[in-house]
Amino acid sequence: MEELEQGLLMQPWAWLQLAENSLLAKACITKQGYALLVSDLQQVWHEQVDTSVVSQRAKELNKRLTAPPAAFLCHLDDLLRPLLKDTACPGKATFSCERVAEALTLRVRSELSGLPFYWNFHCILASPSLVSQHLIRPLMGMSLALQCQVRELATLLHMKDLEIQDYQESGATLSRDRLKTEPFEENSFMEQFMVEKLPEACSVGDGRPFVMNLQSLYMAVARQEIQVGQKHQGTGAPQTSSSAPSQGTDSQLLNQPEEPVSLAPSLPEPEKEPTVPSSPVQRPQLLKVKRKKPRGLFS
């Protein structure tokens, strides 16, 4: 399920308005199952299931429909895509949200092959590590990236001021007085920003400004987190499926929903341990290689 976990991390957040509930959500659907993350900025809920759970839940909610798990996953992907990608185009499904105790249920009503289709996403409270992975660490990375950007822009403004000063000392004059600017003072700018702009700039609201303005930066930071994590694993096995951006992941999920998917999990074959010779001492082969003498320029 590692592909699902990293695929979910690479997905942007979407803003949902379901009746009186304003939610942030992200989802990743593959042939192995789906992962969903939902937040109301107070709590975070999560569900991750495989094909066996999809098949069982589909039988419970849709007794008149018989299809392989891949068909249901493909249909769920078609239903969630308009909701998460373009809120102005709600698609052909009805969504509702219900909270019971610490759980959240996202209900879906639609049609599949001319018959009613129902689905319930049963989300439980996300673990602290999951919240850190999808919110705390990316937001900290975004804050550091924006701070670095501000410093770079301040340096650029100082260089522009020096360039303008050089032009003025050479006798250049402005053709339009309205274009004249004062030299940039970083401390004065920060003080004025804190007083005048900060209250509006840090207004989180229902999370919509974060979704509308910062998702490209969020995904860039998330991609960097994945790459750093792969370097620190030290397994030596490249993970090509998680290193690439998952913008096109959803569209490549279930191209053939009519093909049945086996419900039995494929267990990996146990790795054979390399046989160790009985000799107590074995010199590495590298010691037998003779070093070549360096050849100088005049040898």
N, C-alpha and C positions, 0 to 999 in steps of 0.2 A: 504493500500500500504506500510505499515511499513516493511513487509517481504521483499519487493523489495528493499527498501532503505538500510536496514541492510545487505541484501544479496549482494548488489552492493559494499558496503564498504568492505566486506570480500573478494572480488575478487581481484586478483593481476592485476597489470598493464601489458599490452602487448605492444610491439613495432611493428608498422605497417609501411610498405613502400608502399604507393599507388602512383604509377607514381612518380611525383616530390615531393610528400607530405610525410614527416616523422611525424607520429602521435603516441601518447600514447593513449591507449583505454582500457576500461574495460566494461563488460556487465554482466547483471544478467537477466535470463529469468525464469519465473515461470508460473503456470497456470493462474495467475491473469494478466499477461502482461509482459513487459520488461522495463529495465532501462539501459541506455547507457551513458557513459561518455567518451569524446574525448578531447585531448589537443595537441597543437603544441608547448607547453612551452611558448607561448605568451598569449594564451587565452584558456579557457575551455568551452566546449559546452556540453549540456545535453538534453536528452529526456527520458521521462517516460510516458508510456501509459498503459491503461487497455484493456480488451478484446473488449470493444465497439469500441475503436479507431482502434484496429487491424482489426476487422470485416469490418468497414467502409473503411479503406484504402485498404484492400485486394480487396474489390469490385471495387474500383476505378482503381487499377493498374492491376488487373487480372480478367477481365470480363468473361473469359472462364472457370475459376476455381471456383468451389463451394465447400466449406469445412467449418467446424466449426473453430472458432478462435484457438482452441487447436491444430488443424492440422497445421495452419500457424505458430504458436509459436514453435511447435516442429521442423518444417522445418527451421525456422530462427535459432534455437539453433544448428541444424546440420550444418548450413552454417557458423555460427560465431565461432563454437568451433575450427575447424582447423586454422582459421585466428588468434585467440587469444591464442591458446595453443601451436601451432607448426607452426611457419612461414615457415619452410622448406617444409611443406605439405599444399599447398594452398587450397586443396579441390576442389569441383565441382562448384565453383561460381566465378563470376567476380565482383570485388569491384572497385568503383571509388568515388572520393571526389570532391565536388563543394562548393565553398564559395560565398555567396551573402550577401553583407552588413555584418551584425553581425551574420548571420546564417550559419550553415554548414549542407550540405546534403550528407549523405553517401548512395550511390546507389548500389544495389545488383541485379545481373542478374544470374538466375539459371534455373533449371527445376524442376517441381513437377508433378508427375504422367504422364510424357511424354510430358507435355505442358510447354511453357515458363513461368517462374515465375519472377516477378519484385517486388522489395521492395525499399522504400526510408525511411531512418532514418532522420527525420527533427529535427535537434538539434539547440537549441537556446543557448545564452550565459548563463552559469551557474551562480547562485546567489553567492554572496560572502560567505554566510554560507556554501554552498555546496563545494566551493573550499577549505574553511578552514577545513571542515570535511574530505575530501578525500586527501588533499595535505598538507596544512599548519600544522595542528595538528599532523598527522602521521609523517611528516618529522621532526618536532620538537621532537617528542617522540623518533624517530630513532636516532637523534643526541645525545640526552641525554643518550640513551641506549649505544651507541657506546663510548661516553665519559666515562661512568661507566665501560665499558669493558676495556678501555685503562688503567684506574686506577687500576683495578684488575690485569691486566697483569703486570703493573709496580711493584705492590706489590709482585707478584709472582717472578719476576726477582730479586728483592732485596733479597727475601728469598733464591733463588737459589744461589746467590752470597755468602750469609752467609754460605750456606751448602758447597760450594766449598772451601771457606776459612777454614772451619773446617777440611775438608779433607786434605788440604795442610798443616795445622798446625800439623796434625797427621802423616805427612810424606808421604802422597800419592802423586804420580806424574803421569802425563799424559803419556800414551804409544805412543801417536801421537801428535806432536807439533801443527799440523794444526787445532786441536780441541780446542786450547787455546783461550779464550775470555777475553776481558777486563771487569772489573766491570761496571755494568749498571749505567749510570748517566742520570737521567730523563731530567734535564734541557738541557744538551748537545744534547741529542737525539731529543728533541722538536725543538731546534734551527736548527739543521741539517735538520730535516724533513721539516720545514717551507721553507728553502732555496732550498732544492734539490727535495723533493717529492711532495710538495703541488700543484704546477702548474699542474702536471699530475694527481694527486689524485682528484682534484676538477673540472676536465674537464667534464662538463655536456654533451656537444655535442648536439646530437639530442635526448637524453634521453635513448639511448640504454644501456649504462653501468648501469644506475639505474635499468632498467628492468631485465638485465641479472644477476646482483649480489646481489640485496637487497630485492627481493620480499618476501622471507621467513621472514625477519625481518619486512617488511612492514605489512604483514598479522598478525604477532604476535602483533605488536603495535595496529593495527586496532581492533583485537579481544579484547585486553585490554581496548580500548576506549569504546567498546560496553558493556563490563562487568561493567565498572565504571558508564556508563550512566544508566544501569539498576538498579544499587544500589541507584543512586540518584533520580530515578523516584518516589520511595516511594508509588507505587500503590498497592504493596502487591501481584500482579498477576505475576507469573513467566512467562517469555517469552522464551519458550524452542526453538522456531524456529529460534531465532536470536542469541542465545548464542553458538550454535554449529558452527564449521567451515563449510563454504559453499563450500569446495572443491568438494563435491559430489552433490551439489545442482543442477547443470545443468543436470546431468545424471538422476535425479529423477523427471524431470519436467513433461514430457508429454509421459507417457508410452503408452497411448491409445489415439492417435490423432483422431481416428474415432469417439470417444464419443463426442457428441456436448456439448458445454459449454453454459450455459444460459447467454444471454447478459444483462439481467436485474440485476442490482446490488442488492445483498441481504442486506437489511437494518436490522441492529440489533434491536431487540425488546427493547423498553425503559425499563430501570430498574425501578422497583417499589420501591418507597421510603418506608422505614420502618415506621410503624405507631407508633406514639409517644403517650403514655398514657396521659390522661388529668390531672393526678395528678401533682401538681406543684413541688413536691419534691419526688425524688425516690432515695433511697440509693443504691449504687452499691452492688451487691451480695457478692463481695469480703470481705466486712466488716463483714458479718455474719459468715465467716469461722473462727473457733477458731484455734489459733496457738498452735501447739504441743510444749510441754516443751522439751527443749534439754536434751538429756540423756547423762550424762557424763560417763567417763570410770569406775568410782567407784560408780555410783548411783545404 
